């Protein structure tokens, strides 16, 4: 079965926005216009931004729901591309480029995978761009710490092996989260379900045979990994503690519902499979 319309729109928009990652190759292959990229790169990027958003507006001006998708997916793609260029051209800020790529891809792919696996639950909130005020503050804090330490403690940002470990954690964590969404398909939802839906089954195969909550394990690993990648010691400690507290409470609340839905089957699943996050045990009660 092919992708639904929203998934196609999201994919094409993200690709259109991120197409600026091809600019270095294009101008390299066309040396007679390479001066445009060398001397007028900022103007080229601004033209790309205006052109992409202009096309989005022209095509979807009378389709409000579709436009809301393209403006989010397309601009996430643009920022992803800017992160790529930053990582490619700036020795000083390339780690921040990695972070921008990881952050934008995470949010776009949340929507994309939801559209492909559980379209009934798909909304604009599936981008998770309005996750919470605390989430936005955390993201802003990580940027502030990175820039301040880059300016005043630049040697701290030259620990390449540490950054590579963080990059592996971030990529691996995001992959695990998306794989868990793909495995659970219609049984996955971004929100705790307090009422059992028709067709909702207990998923205990694939990555769910390793962890009870692989999507949370992936998100936790991705979140902490981004701060390792940025060599942000303060936010690393803060993210580790705050994220652990969030997932500890979230899993506890979610498992109350899951025990109500699946009873002995879930209790047996609890005994056999860990949550996946250290020292998080979930809700336990003998039936």
ChimeraX commands (.cxc) that place a marker at each C-alpha (Angstrom):
marker #1 position 0.00,0.00,0.00 radius 0.5
marker #1 position 1.37,3.45,-0.95 radius 0.5
marker #1 position 1.85,6.41,1.32 radius 0.5
marker #1 position -1.13,8.56,2.19 radius 0.5
marker #1 position -1.29,12.08,0.77 radius 0.5
marker #1 position 0.01,13.75,3.94 radius 0.5
marker #1 position 3.05,11.47,3.97 radius 0.5
marker #1 position 3.85,12.27,0.34 radius 0.5
marker #1 position 3.47,16.00,0.93 radius 0.5
marker #1 position 5.68,15.86,4.00 radius 0.5
marker #1 position 8.39,13.86,2.23 radius 0.5
marker #1 position 8.47,16.04,-0.88 radius 0.5
marker #1 position 8.46,19.23,1.19 radius 0.5
marker #1 position 11.34,18.10,3.40 radius 0.5
marker #1 position 13.35,17.03,0.34 radius 0.5
marker #1 position 12.65,20.34,-1.40 radius 0.5
marker #1 position 13.76,22.31,1.63 radius 0.5
marker #1 position 16.87,20.24,2.29 radius 0.5
marker #1 position 17.90,20.29,-1.39 radius 0.5
marker #1 position 20.30,23.09,-0.52 radius 0.5
marker #1 position 22.71,20.38,0.65 radius 0.5
marker #1 position 23.35,19.87,-3.08 radius 0.5
marker #1 position 24.53,23.45,-3.63 radius 0.5
marker #1 position 28.24,22.75,-3.00 radius 0.5
marker #1 position 28.17,19.91,-5.53 radius 0.5
marker #1 position 26.21,21.90,-8.11 radius 0.5
marker #1 position 28.52,24.90,-7.98 radius 0.5
marker #1 position 31.57,22.64,-8.00 radius 0.5
marker #1 position 30.33,20.95,-11.17 radius 0.5
marker #1 position 29.54,24.33,-12.76 radius 0.5
marker #1 position 32.78,26.28,-12.23 radius 0.5
marker #1 position 31.67,29.19,-14.42 radius 0.5
marker #1 position 29.10,30.14,-11.76 radius 0.5
marker #1 position 31.04,28.97,-8.71 radius 0.5
marker #1 position 31.68,32.60,-7.77 radius 0.5
marker #1 position 28.00,32.85,-6.82 radius 0.5
marker #1 position 28.48,30.31,-4.06 radius 0.5
marker #1 position 31.91,31.58,-3.07 radius 0.5
marker #1 position 31.07,35.27,-2.89 radius 0.5
marker #1 position 27.28,35.44,-2.64 radius 0.5
marker #1 position 26.44,32.35,-0.60 radius 0.5
marker #1 position 24.15,34.20,1.80 radius 0.5
marker #1 position 22.12,35.64,-1.07 radius 0.5
marker #1 position 21.89,32.18,-2.65 radius 0.5
marker #1 position 20.54,30.73,0.59 radius 0.5
marker #1 position 18.01,33.55,0.98 radius 0.5
marker #1 position 16.83,33.06,-2.59 radius 0.5
marker #1 position 16.40,29.35,-1.92 radius 0.5
marker #1 position 14.37,30.06,1.23 radius 0.5
marker #1 position 12.11,32.57,-0.53 radius 0.5
marker #1 position 11.71,30.36,-3.61 radius 0.5
marker #1 position 10.82,27.22,-1.68 radius 0.5
marker #1 position 8.31,28.99,0.56 radius 0.5
marker #1 position 6.93,30.90,-2.41 radius 0.5
marker #1 position 6.30,27.69,-4.31 radius 0.5
marker #1 position 4.66,26.16,-1.23 radius 0.5
marker #1 position 2.36,29.17,-0.92 radius 0.5
marker #1 position 1.47,29.22,-4.62 radius 0.5
marker #1 position 0.69,25.50,-4.84 radius 0.5
marker #1 position -1.19,25.14,-1.56 radius 0.5
marker #1 position -2.70,28.60,-1.14 radius 0.5
marker #1 position -6.24,27.18,-1.26 radius 0.5
marker #1 position -5.42,24.00,0.70 radius 0.5
marker #1 position -4.94,25.20,4.26 radius 0.5
marker #1 position -4.40,21.76,5.81 radius 0.5
marker #1 position -1.78,20.81,3.23 radius 0.5
marker #1 position -0.04,24.17,3.54 radius 0.5
marker #1 position 0.33,23.68,7.28 radius 0.5
marker #1 position 2.17,20.45,6.55 radius 0.5
marker #1 position 4.46,21.82,3.83 radius 0.5
marker #1 position 5.44,24.92,5.77 radius 0.5
marker #1 position 6.56,22.74,8.70 radius 0.5
marker #1 position 8.18,19.91,6.76 radius 0.5
marker #1 position 9.71,22.23,4.17 radius 0.5
marker #1 position 11.26,24.62,6.66 radius 0.5
marker #1 position 12.51,21.75,8.80 radius 0.5
marker #1 position 14.20,20.57,5.61 radius 0.5
marker #1 position 15.73,24.01,5.03 radius 0.5
marker #1 position 17.11,24.14,8.57 radius 0.5
marker #1 position 18.37,20.56,8.17 radius 0.5
marker #1 position 20.23,21.68,5.04 radius 0.5
marker #1 position 21.68,24.70,6.84 radius 0.5
marker #1 position 22.92,22.37,9.56 radius 0.5
marker #1 position 24.60,20.23,6.92 radius 0.5
marker #1 position 26.34,23.23,5.36 radius 0.5
marker #1 position 27.42,24.46,8.79 radius 0.5
marker #1 position 28.92,21.07,9.59 radius 0.5
marker #1 position 30.67,21.06,6.21 radius 0.5
marker #1 position 32.16,24.55,6.10 radius 0.5
marker #1 position 32.64,25.69,9.68 radius 0.5
marker #1 position 35.38,24.03,11.72 radius 0.5
marker #1 position 34.32,26.06,14.75 radius 0.5
marker #1 position 30.58,25.43,14.59 radius 0.5
marker #1 position 30.37,22.07,12.83 radius 0.5
marker #1 position 29.20,20.30,15.99 radius 0.5
marker #1 position 26.26,22.66,16.14 radius 0.5
marker #1 position 25.54,21.75,12.52 radius 0.5
marker #1 position 25.35,18.10,13.54 radius 0.5
marker #1 position 22.95,19.03,16.32 radius 0.5
marker #1 position 20.70,21.05,14.00 radius 0.5
marker #1 position 20.54,18.14,11.56 radius 0.5
marker #1 position 19.69,15.68,14.34 radius 0.5
marker #1 position 17.04,17.93,15.87 radius 0.5
marker #1 position 15.25,18.80,12.63 radius 0.5
marker #1 position 15.32,15.25,11.29 radius 0.5
marker #1 position 13.93,13.94,14.59 radius 0.5
marker #1 position 10.90,16.22,14.43 radius 0.5
marker #1 position 10.20,15.75,10.73 radius 0.5
marker #1 position 10.53,11.96,10.93 radius 0.5
marker #1 position 8.13,11.82,13.89 radius 0.5
marker #1 position 5.41,13.12,11.59 radius 0.5
marker #1 position 6.55,11.08,8.60 radius 0.5
marker #1 position 6.64,7.73,10.39 radius 0.5
marker #1 position 3.28,8.42,12.05 radius 0.5
marker #1 position 1.79,9.20,8.64 radius 0.5
marker #1 position 3.15,5.93,7.27 radius 0.5
marker #1 position 2.23,3.65,10.16 radius 0.5
marker #1 position -0.72,5.13,12.04 radius 0.5
marker #1 position -2.47,7.75,9.88 radius 0.5
marker #1 position -5.60,7.73,12.03 radius 0.5
marker #1 position -3.66,9.37,14.86 radius 0.5
marker #1 position -1.89,11.84,12.54 radius 0.5
marker #1 position -2.18,15.55,13.35 radius 0.5
marker #1 position 0.11,18.56,13.04 radius 0.5
marker #1 position 1.10,17.85,16.63 radius 0.5
marker #1 position 2.80,14.69,15.34 radius 0.5
marker #1 position 5.77,16.92,14.43 radius 0.5
marker #1 position 6.19,17.38,18.21 radius 0.5
marker #1 position 7.23,20.98,17.58 radius 0.5
marker #1 position 4.92,22.11,20.39 radius 0.5
marker #1 position 5.89,19.29,22.72 radius 0.5
marker #1 position 6.07,21.40,25.89 radius 0.5
marker #1 position 7.45,24.64,27.26 radius 0.5
marker #1 position 10.05,22.67,29.20 radius 0.5
marker #1 position 11.23,20.97,26.00 radius 0.5
marker #1 position 11.71,24.33,24.26 radius 0.5
marker #1 position 13.59,25.73,27.26 radius 0.5
marker #1 position 15.86,22.67,27.26 radius 0.5
marker #1 position 16.62,23.07,23.55 radius 0.5
marker #1 position 17.35,26.78,24.00 radius 0.5
marker #1 position 19.57,26.06,27.01 radius 0.5
marker #1 position 21.64,23.55,25.05 radius 0.5
marker #1 position 22.23,26.17,22.33 radius 0.5
marker #1 position 23.17,28.87,24.84 radius 0.5
marker #1 position 25.60,26.57,26.63 radius 0.5
marker #1 position 27.21,25.48,23.38 radius 0.5
marker #1 position 27.76,29.05,22.13 radius 0.5
marker #1 position 29.03,30.38,25.47 radius 0.5
marker #1 position 31.48,27.52,25.90 radius 0.5
marker #1 position 32.57,27.79,22.26 radius 0.5
marker #1 position 33.40,31.46,22.82 radius 0.5
marker #1 position 35.04,31.24,26.23 radius 0.5
marker #1 position 36.20,27.60,26.45 radius 0.5
marker #1 position 36.77,26.63,22.81 radius 0.5
marker #1 position 39.03,23.68,23.61 radius 0.5
marker #1 position 36.06,21.98,25.25 radius 0.5
marker #1 position 34.47,21.62,21.81 radius 0.5
marker #1 position 37.45,19.86,20.22 radius 0.5
marker #1 position 36.89,16.45,21.85 radius 0.5
marker #1 position 36.12,14.71,18.56 radius 0.5
marker #1 position 35.87,11.20,19.94 radius 0.5
marker #1 position 33.37,12.36,22.55 radius 0.5
marker #1 position 31.34,14.12,19.87 radius 0.5
marker #1 position 31.38,11.04,17.65 radius 0.5
marker #1 position 30.14,8.90,20.54 radius 0.5
marker #1 position 27.32,11.40,21.04 radius 0.5
marker #1 position 26.50,11.36,17.34 radius 0.5
marker #1 position 26.26,7.56,17.40 radius 0.5
marker #1 position 24.00,7.76,20.47 radius 0.5
marker #1 position 21.76,10.35,18.80 radius 0.5
marker #1 position 21.48,8.53,15.48 radius 0.5
marker #1 position 21.08,5.14,17.16 radius 0.5
marker #1 position 18.48,6.46,19.60 radius 0.5
marker #1 position 16.43,8.10,16.87 radius 0.5
marker #1 position 16.65,4.94,14.76 radius 0.5
marker #1 position 15.46,2.80,17.69 radius 0.5
marker #1 position 12.54,5.14,18.31 radius 0.5
marker #1 position 11.44,5.11,14.67 radius 0.5
marker #1 position 11.89,1.33,14.50 radius 0.5
marker #1 position 9.65,0.94,17.55 radius 0.5
marker #1 position 7.00,3.14,15.91 radius 0.5
marker #1 position 7.26,1.09,12.72 radius 0.5
marker #1 position 6.97,-2.17,14.67 radius 0.5
marker #1 position 3.98,-1.10,16.77 radius 0.5
marker #1 position 2.29,0.70,13.86 radius 0.5
marker #1 position -1.36,1.45,14.81 radius 0.5
marker #1 position -0.64,0.40,18.40 radius 0.5
marker #1 position 1.72,3.37,18.83 radius 0.5
marker #1 position 0.48,6.79,19.86 radius 0.5
marker #1 position 2.23,9.98,20.97 radius 0.5
marker #1 position -0.21,10.28,23.85 radius 0.5
marker #1 position -1.07,7.90,26.67 radius 0.5
marker #1 position -4.30,6.12,25.78 radius 0.5
marker #1 position -6.70,5.81,28.71 radius 0.5
marker #1 position -9.29,3.88,26.71 radius 0.5
marker #1 position -8.47,0.74,24.76 radius 0.5
marker #1 position -9.11,1.26,21.07 radius 0.5
marker #1 position -10.50,-1.40,18.75 radius 0.5
marker #1 position -7.67,-3.46,17.31 radius 0.5
marker #1 position -5.18,-2.42,20.00 radius 0.5
marker #1 position -2.94,-5.40,20.76 radius 0.5
marker #1 position 0.00,-5.97,23.07 radius 0.5
marker #1 position 3.15,-5.68,20.94 radius 0.5
marker #1 position 5.86,-7.94,22.34 radius 0.5
marker #1 position 7.88,-8.84,19.24 radius 0.5
marker #1 position 10.80,-7.18,17.47 radius 0.5
marker #1 position 12.42,-4.43,19.52 radius 0.5
marker #1 position 9.59,-4.82,22.04 radius 0.5
marker #1 position 11.07,-8.20,22.95 radius 0.5
marker #1 position 14.18,-6.32,24.14 radius 0.5
marker #1 position 12.54,-3.35,25.89 radius 0.5
marker #1 position 8.98,-2.72,27.05 radius 0.5
marker #1 position 9.27,0.89,25.93 radius 0.5
marker #1 position 11.80,1.04,23.08 radius 0.5
marker #1 position 10.45,4.36,21.80 radius 0.5
marker #1 position 11.24,5.97,25.16 radius 0.5
marker #1 position 14.63,4.27,25.28 radius 0.5
marker #1 position 15.38,5.67,21.85 radius 0.5
marker #1 position 14.19,9.16,22.76 radius 0.5
marker #1 position 16.21,9.10,25.99 radius 0.5
marker #1 position 19.34,7.95,24.16 radius 0.5
marker #1 position 18.82,10.56,21.43 radius 0.5
marker #1 position 18.25,13.35,23.94 radius 0.5
marker #1 position 21.33,12.57,26.02 radius 0.5
marker #1 position 23.37,11.82,22.90 radius 0.5
marker #1 position 22.81,15.30,21.48 radius 0.5
marker #1 position 24.44,16.83,24.54 radius 0.5
marker #1 position 27.37,14.42,24.42 radius 0.5
marker #1 position 27.74,15.34,20.75 radius 0.5
marker #1 position 27.80,19.06,21.62 radius 0.5
marker #1 position 30.22,18.46,24.52 radius 0.5
marker #1 position 27.77,20.30,26.80 radius 0.5
marker #1 position 28.60,19.08,30.33 radius 0.5
marker #1 position 25.95,21.14,32.13 radius 0.5
marker #1 position 23.10,20.22,29.81 radius 0.5
marker #1 position 24.33,16.63,29.68 radius 0.5
marker #1 position 23.76,16.26,33.42 radius 0.5
marker #1 position 20.51,18.23,33.28 radius 0.5
marker #1 position 19.12,16.32,30.29 radius 0.5
marker #1 position 20.06,12.98,31.83 radius 0.5
marker #1 position 18.31,13.73,35.13 radius 0.5
marker #1 position 15.27,15.58,33.79 radius 0.5
marker #1 position 14.66,13.11,30.95 radius 0.5
marker #1 position 14.97,10.19,33.35 radius 0.5
marker #1 position 12.42,11.79,35.68 radius 0.5
marker #1 position 10.04,12.46,32.77 radius 0.5
marker #1 position 10.20,8.92,31.41 radius 0.5
marker #1 position 10.00,7.38,34.88 radius 0.5
marker #1 position 6.69,9.18,35.50 radius 0.5
marker #1 position 5.45,8.63,31.96 radius 0.5
marker #1 position 6.10,4.90,31.98 radius 0.5
marker #1 position 4.52,4.54,35.42 radius 0.5
marker #1 position 1.31,6.24,34.23 radius 0.5
marker #1 position 1.26,4.41,30.90 radius 0.5
marker #1 position 1.65,0.99,32.46 radius 0.5
marker #1 position -1.39,1.54,34.67 radius 0.5
marker #1 position -3.41,1.81,31.46 radius 0.5
marker #1 position -1.63,-1.12,29.82 radius 0.5
marker #1 position -2.33,-3.34,32.81 radius 0.5
marker #1 position -5.99,-2.36,32.61 radius 0.5
marker #1 position -6.02,-3.17,28.89 radius 0.5
marker #1 position -4.13,-6.47,28.91 radius 0.5
marker #1 position -4.19,-7.73,32.50 radius 0.5
marker #1 position -2.22,-10.93,33.09 radius 0.5
marker #1 position -0.66,-10.79,29.63 radius 0.5
marker #1 position 0.98,-7.47,30.39 radius 0.5
marker #1 position 1.95,-8.56,33.88 radius 0.5
marker #1 position 3.74,-11.55,32.37 radius 0.5
marker #1 position 5.38,-9.27,29.80 radius 0.5
marker #1 position 6.59,-7.02,32.62 radius 0.5
marker #1 position 8.27,-9.95,34.34 radius 0.5
marker #1 position 10.14,-11.00,31.22 radius 0.5
marker #1 position 11.15,-7.71,29.60 radius 0.5
marker #1 position 12.78,-4.61,31.20 radius 0.5
marker #1 position 11.68,-1.05,30.46 radius 0.5
marker #1 position 15.06,-0.36,28.86 radius 0.5
marker #1 position 15.86,2.80,30.85 radius 0.5
marker #1 position 18.15,2.26,33.86 radius 0.5
marker #1 position 16.36,2.22,37.22 radius 0.5
marker #1 position 12.94,2.78,35.64 radius 0.5
marker #1 position 10.67,-0.11,36.61 radius 0.5
marker #1 position 7.20,1.10,35.69 radius 0.5
marker #1 position 4.00,0.34,37.57 radius 0.5
marker #1 position 3.91,-2.99,39.33 radius 0.5
marker #1 position 0.89,-4.55,40.96 radius 0.5
marker #1 position -0.08,-8.17,41.44 radius 0.5
marker #1 position -3.48,-8.97,40.00 radius 0.5
marker link #1:1,2 radius 0.2
marker link #1:2,3 radius 0.2
marker link #1:3,4 radius 0.2
marker link #1:4,5 radius 0.2
marker link #1:5,6 radius 0.2
marker link #1:6,7 radius 0.2
marker link #1:7,8 radius 0.2
marker link #1:8,9 radius 0.2
marker link #1:9,10 radius 0.2
marker link #1:10,11 radius 0.2
marker link #1:11,12 radius 0.2
marker link #1:12,13 radius 0.2
marker link #1:13,14 radius 0.2
marker link #1:14,15 radius 0.2
marker link #1:15,16 radius 0.2
marker link #1:16,17 radius 0.2
marker link #1:17,18 radius 0.2
marker link #1:18,19 radius 0.2
marker link #1:19,20 radius 0.2
marker link #1:20,21 radius 0.2
marker link #1:21,22 radius 0.2
marker link #1:22,23 radius 0.2
marker link #1:23,24 radius 0.2
marker link #1:24,25 radius 0.2
marker link #1:25,26 radius 0.2
marker link #1:26,27 radius 0.2
marker link #1:27,28 radius 0.2
marker link #1:28,29 radius 0.2
marker link #1:29,30 radius 0.2
marker link #1:30,31 radius 0.2
marker link #1:31,32 radius 0.2
marker link #1:32,33 radius 0.2
marker link #1:33,34 radius 0.2
marker link #1:34,35 radius 0.2
marker link #1:35,36 radius 0.2
marker link #1:36,37 radius 0.2
marker link #1:37,38 radius 0.2
marker link #1:38,39 radius 0.2
marker link #1:39,40 radius 0.2
marker link #1:40,41 radius 0.2
marker link #1:41,42 radius 0.2
marker link #1:42,43 radius 0.2
marker link #1:43,44 radius 0.2
marker link #1:44,45 radius 0.2
marker link #1:45,46 radius 0.2
marker link #1:46,47 radius 0.2
marker link #1:47,48 radius 0.2
marker link #1:48,49 radius 0.2
marker link #1:49,50 radius 0.2
marker link #1:50,51 radius 0.2
marker link #1:51,52 radius 0.2
marker link #1:52,53 radius 0.2
marker link #1:53,54 radius 0.2
marker link #1:54,55 radius 0.2
marker link #1:55,56 radius 0.2
marker link #1:56,57 radius 0.2
marker link #1:57,58 radius 0.2
marker link #1:58,59 radius 0.2
marker link #1:59,60 radius 0.2
marker link #1:60,61 radius 0.2
marker link #1:61,62 radius 0.2
marker link #1:62,63 radius 0.2
marker link #1:63,64 radius 0.2
marker link #1:64,65 radius 0.2
marker link #1:65,66 radius 0.2
marker link #1:66,67 radius 0.2
marker link #1:67,68 radius 0.2
marker link #1:68,69 radius 0.2
marker link #1:69,70 radius 0.2
marker link #1:70,71 radius 0.2
marker link #1:71,72 radius 0.2
marker link #1:72,73 radius 0.2
marker link #1:73,74 radius 0.2
marker link #1:74,75 radius 0.2
marker link #1:75,76 radius 0.2
marker link #1:76,77 radius 0.2
marker link #1:77,78 radius 0.2
marker link #1:78,79 radius 0.2
marker link #1:79,80 radius 0.2
marker link #1:80,81 radius 0.2
marker link #1:81,82 radius 0.2
marker link #1:82,83 radius 0.2
marker link #1:83,84 radius 0.2
marker link #1:84,85 radius 0.2
marker link #1:85,86 radius 0.2
marker link #1:86,87 radius 0.2
marker link #1:87,88 radius 0.2
marker link #1:88,89 radius 0.2
marker link #1:89,90 radius 0.2
marker link #1:90,91 radius 0.2
marker link #1:91,92 radius 0.2
marker link #1:92,93 radius 0.2
marker link #1:93,94 radius 0.2
marker link #1:94,95 radius 0.2
marker link #1:95,96 radius 0.2
marker link #1:96,97 radius 0.2
marker link #1:97,98 radius 0.2
marker link #1:98,99 radius 0.2
marker link #1:99,100 radius 0.2
marker link #1:100,101 radius 0.2
marker link #1:101,102 radius 0.2
marker link #1:102,103 radius 0.2
marker link #1:103,104 radius 0.2
marker link #1:104,105 radius 0.2
marker link #1:105,106 radius 0.2
marker link #1:106,107 radius 0.2
marker link #1:107,108 radius 0.2
marker link #1:108,109 radius 0.2
marker link #1:109,110 radius 0.2
marker link #1:110,111 radius 0.2
marker link #1:111,112 radius 0.2
marker link #1:112,113 radius 0.2
marker link #1:113,114 radius 0.2
marker link #1:114,115 radius 0.2
marker link #1:115,116 radius 0.2
marker link #1:116,117 radius 0.2
marker link #1:117,118 radius 0.2
marker link #1:118,119 radius 0.2
marker link #1:119,120 radius 0.2
marker link #1:120,121 radius 0.2
marker link #1:121,122 radius 0.2
marker link #1:122,123 radius 0.2
marker link #1:123,124 radius 0.2
marker link #1:124,125 radius 0.2
marker link #1:125,126 radius 0.2
marker link #1:126,127 radius 0.2
marker link #1:127,128 radius 0.2
marker link #1:128,129 radius 0.2
marker link #1:129,130 radius 0.2
marker link #1:130,131 radius 0.2
marker link #1:131,132 radius 0.2
marker link #1:132,133 radius 0.2
marker link #1:133,134 radius 0.2
marker link #1:134,135 radius 0.2
marker link #1:135,136 radius 0.2
marker link #1:136,137 radius 0.2
marker link #1:137,138 radius 0.2
marker link #1:138,139 radius 0.2
marker link #1:139,140 radius 0.2
marker link #1:140,141 radius 0.2
marker link #1:141,142 radius 0.2
marker link #1:142,143 radius 0.2
marker link #1:143,144 radius 0.2
marker link #1:144,145 radius 0.2
marker link #1:145,146 radius 0.2
marker link #1:146,147 radius 0.2
marker link #1:147,148 radius 0.2
marker link #1:148,149 radius 0.2
marker link #1:149,150 radius 0.2
marker link #1:150,151 radius 0.2
marker link #1:151,152 radius 0.2
marker link #1:152,153 radius 0.2
marker link #1:153,154 radius 0.2
marker link #1:154,155 radius 0.2
marker link #1:155,156 radius 0.2
marker link #1:156,157 radius 0.2
marker link #1:157,158 radius 0.2
marker link #1:158,159 radius 0.2
marker link #1:159,160 radius 0.2
marker link #1:160,161 radius 0.2
marker link #1:161,162 radius 0.2
marker link #1:162,163 radius 0.2
marker link #1:163,164 radius 0.2
marker link #1:164,165 radius 0.2
marker link #1:165,166 radius 0.2
marker link #1:166,167 radius 0.2
marker link #1:167,168 radius 0.2
marker link #1:168,169 radius 0.2
marker link #1:169,170 radius 0.2
marker link #1:170,171 radius 0.2
marker link #1:171,172 radius 0.2
marker link #1:172,173 radius 0.2
marker link #1:173,174 radius 0.2
marker link #1:174,175 radius 0.2
marker link #1:175,176 radius 0.2
marker link #1:176,177 radius 0.2
marker link #1:177,178 radius 0.2
marker link #1:178,179 radius 0.2
marker link #1:179,180 radius 0.2
marker link #1:180,181 radius 0.2
marker link #1:181,182 radius 0.2
marker link #1:182,183 radius 0.2
marker link #1:183,184 radius 0.2
marker link #1:184,185 radius 0.2
marker link #1:185,186 radius 0.2
marker link #1:186,187 radius 0.2
marker link #1:187,188 radius 0.2
marker link #1:188,189 radius 0.2
marker link #1:189,190 radius 0.2
marker link #1:190,191 radius 0.2
marker link #1:191,192 radius 0.2
marker link #1:192,193 radius 0.2
marker link #1:193,194 radius 0.2
marker link #1:194,195 radius 0.2
marker link #1:195,196 radius 0.2
marker link #1:196,197 radius 0.2
marker link #1:197,198 radius 0.2
marker link #1:198,199 radius 0.2
marker link #1:199,200 radius 0.2
marker link #1:200,201 radius 0.2
marker link #1:201,202 radius 0.2
marker link #1:202,203 radius 0.2
marker link #1:203,204 radius 0.2
marker link #1:204,205 radius 0.2
marker link #1:205,206 radius 0.2
marker link #1:206,207 radius 0.2
marker link #1:207,208 radius 0.2
marker link #1:208,209 radius 0.2
marker link #1:209,210 radius 0.2
marker link #1:210,211 radius 0.2
marker link #1:211,212 radius 0.2
marker link #1:212,213 radius 0.2
marker link #1:213,214 radius 0.2
marker link #1:214,215 radius 0.2
marker link #1:215,216 radius 0.2
marker link #1:216,217 radius 0.2
marker link #1:217,218 radius 0.2
marker link #1:218,219 radius 0.2
marker link #1:219,220 radius 0.2
marker link #1:220,221 radius 0.2
marker link #1:221,222 radius 0.2
marker link #1:222,223 radius 0.2
marker link #1:223,224 radius 0.2
marker link #1:224,225 radius 0.2
marker link #1:225,226 radius 0.2
marker link #1:226,227 radius 0.2
marker link #1:227,228 radius 0.2
marker link #1:228,229 radius 0.2
marker link #1:229,230 radius 0.2
marker link #1:230,231 radius 0.2
marker link #1:231,232 radius 0.2
marker link #1:232,233 radius 0.2
marker link #1:233,234 radius 0.2
marker link #1:234,235 radius 0.2
marker link #1:235,236 radius 0.2
marker link #1:236,237 radius 0.2
marker link #1:237,238 radius 0.2
marker link #1:238,239 radius 0.2
marker link #1:239,240 radius 0.2
marker link #1:240,241 radius 0.2
marker link #1:241,242 radius 0.2
marker link #1:242,243 radius 0.2
marker link #1:243,244 radius 0.2
marker link #1:244,245 radius 0.2
marker link #1:245,246 radius 0.2
marker link #1:246,247 radius 0.2
marker link #1:247,248 radius 0.2
marker link #1:248,249 radius 0.2
marker link #1:249,250 radius 0.2
marker link #1:250,251 radius 0.2
marker link #1:251,252 radius 0.2
marker link #1:252,253 radius 0.2
marker link #1:253,254 radius 0.2
marker link #1:254,255 radius 0.2
marker link #1:255,256 radius 0.2
marker link #1:256,257 radius 0.2
marker link #1:257,258 radius 0.2
marker link #1:258,259 radius 0.2
marker link #1:259,260 radius 0.2
marker link #1:260,261 radius 0.2
marker link #1:261,262 radius 0.2
marker link #1:262,263 radius 0.2
marker link #1:263,264 radius 0.2
marker link #1:264,265 radius 0.2
marker link #1:265,266 radius 0.2
marker link #1:266,267 radius 0.2
marker link #1:267,268 radius 0.2
marker link #1:268,269 radius 0.2
marker link #1:269,270 radius 0.2
marker link #1:270,271 radius 0.2
marker link #1:271,272 radius 0.2
marker link #1:272,273 radius 0.2
marker link #1:273,274 radius 0.2
marker link #1:274,275 radius 0.2
marker link #1:275,276 radius 0.2
marker link #1:276,277 radius 0.2
marker link #1:277,278 radius 0.2
marker link #1:278,279 radius 0.2
marker link #1:279,280 radius 0.2
marker link #1:280,281 radius 0.2
marker link #1:281,282 radius 0.2
marker link #1:282,283 radius 0.2
marker link #1:283,284 radius 0.2
marker link #1:284,285 radius 0.2
marker link #1:285,286 radius 0.2
marker link #1:286,287 radius 0.2
view
